[in-house]
Amino acid sequence: MILVTGGTGLVGAHLLYKLVKNNETVRAIYRTERKLNNVKNVFSCYTDNYESLFKSIQWIQADLLDIPLLSEAFIGVTYVYHCAAFVSFEPNKYHLLRRTNIEGTANIVNLCISNDIEKLCYVSSIATTGHSINNEPITEDTEWNPEGDNSVYAITKYGAEMEVWRATQEGLDVVIINPGVILGAGIWRYGTGNLFKKANKGIKYYTAGSIGLIDVKDVVSIMVTLLKSDIKNERFILVAENWTYKQFLQEITKAVHAKSPKKEAKVWQLQLAWKLDWLAHKLTGKRRQLTRQLATSLNSKTNYSSTKIKKAIDFEFTPIDESITTVGNLYLKQA
């Protein structure tokens, strides 16, 4: 029996599709009924038989902080994929991020240990990797700086990784993946799917920074391969290609037949924008759209290296332009 947390997210839903297509016995955790539609929508991108595949999954409604319900989910389980996380860069969401990402992961880790799980695969993020000097490629050995201006999301995902590494000291075999920005179809209300939705309306500006990208199907293929392999207690950066934001936004708008951005948003404009966003939040309670850390990252040039995973399992990534075209076509089909 395989257990998947975060089954209604982009990675979790695509992972579930791959597992049930491979006739694996799968149990998945979800939090709210309405998010189950995400899974059906993802499945429908790839097959007309999505209802029967969806029904083959054993679904358990549980929260990462609800230990009694989580304990039931672990009965008879051999392998665990921990995909669940709360994604937010809003500073006022810090305590919720800590509870979900750190305490929730600690609960999963403790249950893996107490239930003698054979192996755990944890989905982390490139947000937990360090920052390089002189734009040298960022690798798994690039050191995290706890004193740096890290986002609240990065801080809590790093804390979650520490819980997973703790598990290795208690005898649990683990693998950690650190994917870049994940491109995939089927969930259009948030995440990268929402970028295609916004691009469909046209985007005016791009920024000077760069972004590490990967196809969601590559992410789940690597996860499955790593869990079945003898590789243990290692982490892997998963970035197929490093693109400029200009190239990325132009390709997305092209894929959905919309107007491409022509103007570059200057550093001072982004600095002003995040300050105005902060002020609007303070005055009206409106959710933050742009933080200081996010504004900085939009202008930062980073280069992530996936050499380690390529050597470990001899993997070839899907070209990003191909991924964008595929996701764009599926968005236009489902919109």
C-alpha positions in Angstrom: 0.0 0.0 0.0 1.3 3.5 -1.0 0.2 6.6 0.9 0.1 10.0 -0.7 -0.4 13.2 1.2 -1.4 16.3 -0.6 -3.2 14.3 -3.2 -5.3 17.2 -4.4 -2.3 19.4 -5.4 -0.6 19.6 -8.7 2.2 17.2 -7.9 0.0 14.9 -5.8 -2.7 14.6 -8.4 -0.2 13.8 -11.2 1.5 11.3 -8.9 -1.8 9.6 -8.1 -2.5 9.3 -11.9 0.8 7.7 -12.5 0.5 5.3 -9.6 -3.1 4.1 -10.4 -2.1 3.8 -14.1 0.6 1.4 -12.9 -2.0 -0.6 -11.0 -0.5 0.3 -7.6 -2.7 0.1 -4.5 -3.0 3.7 -3.4 -4.4 5.6 -0.4 -4.6 9.4 -0.5 -5.2 12.1 2.1 -7.3 15.1 1.3 -8.6 18.0 3.4 -11.7 19.3 1.7 -14.3 17.7 -0.6 -14.2 20.5 -3.1 -10.5 20.0 -3.8 -11.2 16.4 -5.0 -12.4 18.0 -8.2 -8.8 19.0 -8.8 -7.8 15.4 -9.1 -10.6 14.6 -11.5 -9.7 17.6 -13.6 -6.0 16.6 -13.8 -7.0 13.0 -14.6 -9.3 14.2 -17.4 -6.4 15.9 -19.1 -4.9 12.5 -19.9 -7.8 10.0 -20.1 -11.6 9.7 -20.7 -11.6 7.0 -18.0 -10.8 9.4 -15.2 -13.8 8.5 -13.0 -12.9 4.8 -12.6 -9.3 5.7 -12.0 -10.3 8.2 -9.3 -12.5 5.6 -7.6 -9.7 3.1 -7.5 -8.0 5.4 -4.9 -8.7 4.9 -1.2 -9.5 8.5 0.0 -9.2 9.5 3.6 -10.1 13.0 4.8 -7.6 14.2 7.3 -5.5 17.2 8.4 -1.7 16.9 8.9 -2.2 18.1 12.5 -4.9 15.5 13.3 -2.8 12.6 14.5 -5.7 10.1 15.2 -7.0 10.4 11.7 -3.5 10.3 10.2 -2.8 7.2 12.2 -5.7 5.4 10.5 -4.3 6.4 7.1 -1.0 4.7 7.9 -2.6 1.2 8.5 -1.1 -1.3 6.1 1.1 1.3 4.3 4.6 0.5 3.1 5.7 3.6 1.2 4.8 7.3 1.7 5.0 10.2 -0.6 4.6 13.4 1.4 3.4 16.1 -1.1 1.2 18.1 1.2 2.3 21.7 2.0 0.9 25.2 2.5 2.3 27.6 -0.1 2.3 31.2 0.8 4.8 34.1 0.8 2.7 36.3 2.9 4.5 37.2 6.2 1.3 37.2 8.2 0.8 33.6 7.3 4.0 32.5 9.0 2.4 30.7 12.0 0.0 28.8 9.7 3.0 27.9 7.4 4.9 26.6 10.5 2.0 24.4 11.6 1.4 22.9 8.3 4.8 22.6 6.8 7.0 21.9 9.9 4.6 20.4 12.5 2.6 18.5 9.8 5.8 17.0 8.4 7.0 16.1 11.9 3.7 14.2 12.3 4.2 12.4 9.0 7.8 11.5 9.9 6.8 10.2 13.4 4.1 8.0 12.0 6.5 6.7 9.3 8.9 5.7 12.1 6.2 4.1 14.3 4.7 2.2 11.4 8.0 0.9 10.1 7.5 2.5 6.7 10.1 1.3 4.3 10.8 4.6 2.6 9.6 8.2 2.5 9.8 10.6 -0.4 9.4 14.3 0.6 8.6 17.0 -1.8 10.5 20.1 -0.8 11.4 23.1 -2.9 14.4 25.0 -4.4 13.4 27.7 -2.0 15.4 25.8 0.6 18.6 25.7 -1.4 21.3 28.3 -0.7 22.2 31.3 -2.7 25.3 31.1 -4.9 28.1 33.7 -5.3 28.9 35.2 -8.7 25.9 33.3 -10.2 27.6 30.0 -9.9 25.3 27.0 -10.4 23.3 26.2 -7.2 23.7 22.6 -6.2 22.6 20.4 -3.4 25.8 21.4 -1.6 25.1 25.2 -1.8 24.7 26.2 1.9 21.5 27.6 3.2 22.0 30.9 5.0 19.6 31.1 8.0 20.5 34.8 8.4 19.6 35.7 4.8 16.4 37.5 3.8 14.5 34.2 3.3 10.8 34.1 2.6 8.4 32.7 5.3 7.7 29.8 2.9 11.4 29.0 2.4 12.0 29.1 6.2 9.2 26.6 6.9 10.1 24.3 4.1 13.6 24.2 5.3 12.3 23.4 8.8 10.3 20.6 7.3 13.4 19.2 5.7 15.1 19.2 9.1 12.3 17.0 10.4 12.9 14.6 7.4 16.6 14.5 8.1 15.8 13.7 11.7 14.0 10.6 10.5 17.1 9.3 8.9 18.8 9.3 12.4 15.9 7.1 13.6 16.3 4.5 10.9 13.9 5.8 8.2 15.0 5.7 4.6 14.2 9.0 2.9 14.7 10.9 -0.4 14.0 14.6 -0.7 13.4 16.4 -4.0 13.8 20.1 -4.5 11.8 21.0 -7.6 11.8 24.4 -9.3 8.7 26.0 -10.6 6.5 23.1 -11.7 4.5 23.3 -14.9 1.4 21.1 -15.2 -2.2 21.0 -16.4 -5.5 20.6 -14.7 -5.5 23.1 -11.8 -6.1 26.6 -13.1 -7.3 28.5 -10.0 -3.8 28.8 -8.3 -0.2 27.8 -8.8 1.4 27.8 -12.2 -1.9 26.8 -13.8 -3.2 30.2 -12.8 -0.3 31.8 -14.7 -1.7 30.4 -17.9 -5.1 31.8 -16.9 -3.6 35.2 -16.3 -1.5 35.0 -19.5 -4.6 34.3 -21.5 -5.7 37.9 -20.6 -2.4 39.3 -21.7 0.7 40.3 -19.6 2.2 43.7 -20.0 5.5 43.5 -18.0 8.3 41.1 -17.5 11.2 41.3 -14.9 14.9 41.0 -15.2 15.4 37.8 -13.2 15.4 34.2 -14.1 13.5 31.1 -13.0 14.1 27.4 -12.8 11.4 25.3 -14.4 10.4 21.6 -14.6 7.4 19.6 -16.0 5.2 18.0 -13.4 5.3 14.6 -15.2 9.1 14.7 -14.8 8.8 15.4 -11.1 6.5 12.4 -10.5 8.5 10.1 -12.7 11.6 10.9 -10.7 9.8 10.5 -7.4 8.6 7.0 -8.4 12.0 6.0 -9.6 13.7 7.2 -6.5 11.3 5.5 -4.1 11.8 2.2 -6.0 15.6 2.6 -6.1 18.3 1.7 -3.6 19.0 5.5 -3.2 18.4 6.7 0.3 19.0 9.7 2.5 19.8 12.0 -0.4 18.3 15.2 -1.8 18.0 16.2 -5.4 17.4 19.6 -7.2 14.9 19.1 -10.0 15.2 21.9 -12.6 15.0 21.1 -16.3 16.0 24.5 -17.6 16.8 28.0 -16.3 15.0 30.7 -18.2 14.7 34.4 -17.9 11.3 35.7 -16.8 11.1 37.5 -20.2 11.4 34.3 -22.1 9.1 32.4 -19.8 6.2 34.9 -19.9 6.6 35.4 -23.6 6.3 31.6 -24.2 3.3 31.2 -21.9 1.4 34.0 -23.6 2.3 32.6 -27.0 1.0 29.2 -25.9 -2.5 30.6 -25.0 -2.6 32.9 -28.0 -2.3 36.1 -26.0 -0.3 39.3 -26.1 3.3 38.9 -24.9 4.9 41.4 -22.4 6.9 44.1 -24.1 8.1 46.2 -21.1 10.5 45.4 -18.3 9.4 46.2 -14.8 12.3 48.1 -13.3 13.8 47.4 -9.8 12.4 50.7 -8.4 8.9 49.9 -9.7 8.9 46.5 -8.0 10.2 48.1 -4.8 7.5 50.7 -4.9 4.9 48.0 -5.8 5.6 45.8 -2.8 5.5 48.8 -0.4 2.2 49.9 -1.8 1.0 46.3 -1.5 2.0 46.2 2.2 0.2 49.5 2.8 -3.0 48.2 1.1 -2.8 45.1 3.3 -2.4 47.2 6.5 -5.2 49.6 5.6 -7.8 47.2 4.1 -6.7 43.7 5.2 -6.3 42.7 1.6 -4.1 39.7 1.0 -0.5 40.3 0.0 0.3 39.9 -3.6 3.9 41.0 -3.6 6.4 40.8 -0.7 9.9 42.3 -0.4 11.5 38.8 -0.9 9.3 38.1 -3.9 10.2 41.4 -5.5 13.9 40.7 -5.0 13.6 37.2 -6.5 11.8 38.5 -9.6 15.0 40.5 -10.4 17.5 37.8 -9.3 19.4 35.7 -11.8 19.8 32.2 -10.5 21.2 29.1 -12.1 20.1 25.7 -10.7 22.0 22.5 -11.5 20.3 19.1 -11.8 23.5 17.2 -12.5 23.1 15.0 -9.4 19.7 13.6 -10.4 20.8 13.1 -14.0 23.7 11.0 -12.9 21.8 9.2 -10.2 19.1 7.8 -12.4 20.2 8.7 -15.9 17.2 11.0 -16.4 16.4 13.3 -19.4 14.1 16.2 -18.7 11.2 17.2 -21.0 12.1 20.4 -22.9 10.4 23.4 -21.2 9.1 24.8 -24.5 7.3 21.5 -25.1 5.8 21.5 -21.6 4.5 25.1 -22.0 2.9 24.3 -25.3 1.3 21.1 -23.9 -0.1 22.9 -20.8 -1.2 25.9 -22.9 -3.2 23.6 -25.2 -4.8 21.8 -22.3 -5.8 25.2 -20.7 -7.4 26.4 -23.9 -9.3 23.1 -24.2 -10.6 23.2 -20.6 -11.1 27.0 -20.1 
